Amino acid sequence: MNRDWVLFHLAEAADALRQAIEEIKESPDYGDPEFAVDMQHIYHHINTAWNSRNSEPSDVEPGSDALFTAWSKLPVDLEMMAL
């Protein structure tokens, strides 16, 4: 696992989630459009952490549009269980 890369994206997701929570609490005008943008940002980082977890540092540093798109997608290899 590329721990530094995973930790970066999980920290980014946590920051974005905290910010979204604060905006929802504080802004009476916060609605679906803002929520959609915030959730896309949060999911991008969570999905990237999972989908690229085994990438080599040399693969993630320069990045590419194709990798960005692929890594941002919902995981297909992670079973989502209802709790």
N, C-alpha and C positions, 0 to 999 in steps of 0.2 A: 504494500500500500504506500502510495506517495503521501505520507502523513502531512508534510508541510502544505501541500496543495489542498488536501481535504480540510485541514484545519482552517486555512484561509477562507475557503468557501463556506464552511459552517459558521465561522465568525461573521462573515459578511451577511449570511442569512439571519443570524441572531440579531445583528445590528438593524437590519431592514425590518425585522419583525418587531423589535422594540420601538422603532420609529413609527411604524404603522399603528401600533397600539396607542402610542401617545397622540398621534394625529386623530385617531378615532375618538379618543377621550376628549381632546381639546378643541377640535374643529367641528362646529355644528354643520358646516357645509360639506364635510367629508361624506362622499357617497359612493355609488357603484363605480364610476369611472376611476376615482382615486384608488379604491380598493382593488380594482382589476390590475392597475399598474403596479401597486405594491405587491400583490400576490404573484404576479409574473416575475418580479424581481426576486422575491423570496424563493419561489420554486426554481428559478434559474440557478441560484447558488446551491440549493439542496440537491437538485438533479445533477448538476455538474460535479458536486462532491462525490456522489455515488457513481455516476457513469464514467468518470475519469479517474477513479481512485487508484487504479493500477497502471496509470500512465507514467512513463519515465519523465523525470524533470525536463529533459531536452524536448519532449513532446508538448509540454504545457507552456513552456516559456514563450516561444514566439507566437503560438496560437494561430488559428486560421478560422475563416468564416465557416468552413465545413465542420471543423471540430466544435466550434462554438455552438452551432446549430444542433449537432448530434448530441453533445453533452448536455444541452439544455432540455432535451426531451424527457418526458416522463420515463422512468426506468421500465424496461421490459423484462428484466431478470430479477426483480424484487417483488416477492409475493406480498401483496397488501392485505393484511388480515383485519377484519372488523373486530374491534375490541369491545 
